[in-house]
Amino acid sequence: LPLLTEILARIDADKSLPDATRAAAIAIVKDLRREKELNQAAWAIASLPNQPPEKYLRALQYLEEVCAIDPDNRESWSTRALAHHLLGQVTEALAALEHSRELHTAMKLSLPSEDLTILAMTQHQMGNVDEARTTLEQVRHSASRNELEWRKLLSEAETLLKVPRAADNAELWIGRK
């Protein structure tokens, strides 16, 4: 999936296009709204552990474009935090999560399970194992944007933190929102 900057560069580089056609194509591309498509592509990459760093970097490029177009896109900030976490960029992951928290607070929303799970994994990455486990415990009391995708992320976090799997301990999750 090409970025808008890549599409614009291709159009600009195509010297076979008449100037008027090039200008019209550039105007059309600049008006494209692809935030949802780019965020989905980024999540598809970032939600898979153990990918080459280039893939996570590409996901970040998608998310940077989304966040530049729509800085209030909460899902993109969450996905951005996950990509930074997977690249070992702890400071950037925490900054993206903080931005997501601010957006949720402004809308009087609680943090979704995805954000708390990413936070727990990042805390663990920083060596704060007890804090990470406490954060993961909070997940039981939060709602997720996409339960199926979140369960995959949760499984990854449980493995990382070496805690009992929720799927094997249903009694821990009774009453989940």
N, C-alpha and C positions, 0 to 999 in steps of 0.2 A: 504494500500500500504506500504510494508515494506521498510525501509531505507537500503542502502547498508551495513551499519554496522550491522544491524539486520540480514540480509541474511548471512553475513560472520560469525557472531556469531553462527547461526544455523548450518552452514556447519562445523565450527570448533568443535562444541559440539557433532556432530553426530559421535560417536566413531565406528559405524558400517561401516563407509566408509574406504576403504583402503587408506593409506597415499597418494599414487599417484593420486587416484580419488579425494581426498580432495584437494590436491594441484592444480589439474586441474580445479576443480569447483571454487576454490578461484580465480584463474587467470582469469577465464571467468567472474566472478562477478565483479572483479576489472576493467575489460574492458568495462563494461556496460555503455552506455551513456543514461541516463534517465532524462536529464534536463527538456525537454519539458513535459514529463509525470508528473514529480514531481511538476513543476510549475503549470500545469493545476489542479492537485489535490489540491495544496495549494490555488489556486484562488477559486476553488469550495467551499472550507471551508471559506476562508476569505471574500468572497463576500456575505456571508450570515450573516446579523447582528444577534445579540442576541444568539450566540452559547455559549455553556459552554467554559470556558477558556481552558480546556484540548484540545478542537478541534483547537483553535487558536495556542496553543503551538505545536500541531502536525504539523500544517501548517508551523510554523517557523522551525521545524526540517527539513521538506522537503526543505524549501528555503535555510537553512544553507548548506545542502548537495549540492544543485544546485550552490549556490554562491561559494562554495569551489572548485567545478569542473570547473565552468565557471564564474569567478568574473566579467566578462563584460556583463552578461545577464541582460539587462535593465529591462525587464518585471519582472524578479524575484526580483529585488531590489524594484520595485514598490509594488509588492504583499507583500514583506517583510515589507515595511512601513505600509501597511494597517493592516497586522496582529499585528504589534507592537501597532498601534493606537487602535485597538480593545481590546488589553490587557491593555490599559492605559499606555503604555510605550512610553511616549512622546519623550524623548531624543533619544531613539532608532529609533522611527519612523522618526524623523527629520534627523538623521544620514543616514538612508536608503534612504530617499528622496534626501539628498545632494549627496550621492553616485550616485544615478540615474541621478541627474542633471549633475554631472561631466561626466558621460558616454555619455549623450545626447550632451553636449557641445563639447566633444572631437570628436563626429561624425558630428558636425555642425547641430544638430537636436534641435528643440524646445521641451520643455517638453510636453508630451501628456496630454490630458484632465484628464486621470486617476490620474496622479501624482498631478496635480493642485487640483483636487477634494479631494484627500487624504490630501494634505497640508492644504486645507481650514478646513477640519474636525479636523486635529491635532491642527491648530491654535485656533479653537473654543474650543477644549479640554483644551488648555492652558489659556483660558479666554480672548483671543484676538479676540473678536467678530467682530469688525469693520475690522480688518485685514483679518479675515476669509471671510467676505463678499466680500471684494475687490478681494481676490484671486479667489473666486468662480465666480466673474464677469469676470475675465480673461479667464475662461474656454470657454466663448463664442467665443474666438478668437484662440482656439487651436484645434488641430486634435486629434482624439482618435484612439487607436489601434484596439478597438473592440466596435463599437458604441452601440450595444445592451447591452453588459455587462456594459459599461460606464454609460448608462442611468439609470440602476439599482443603481449604485453607486451614481450618481447625485441625484436621488430621496432620497436616504438615507441622503446625505449632505444637501439637501434643507429642509428636515424635521428637522435635527439637528440644522441648522442655522435659522430655521423659516423664510425662504424667499419664495416668490412666486414660485410655481413650474413651471419649463420651459414648461412642457407639457400643462399647462393651460395658458401660455403667449407666444405663438408662435412668436409674433412680436419682442420679445426680442432676439430671436435666428435666425432671418433672416440674412443670410450671413455667417452662421456658416460654417467652413471648413469641 
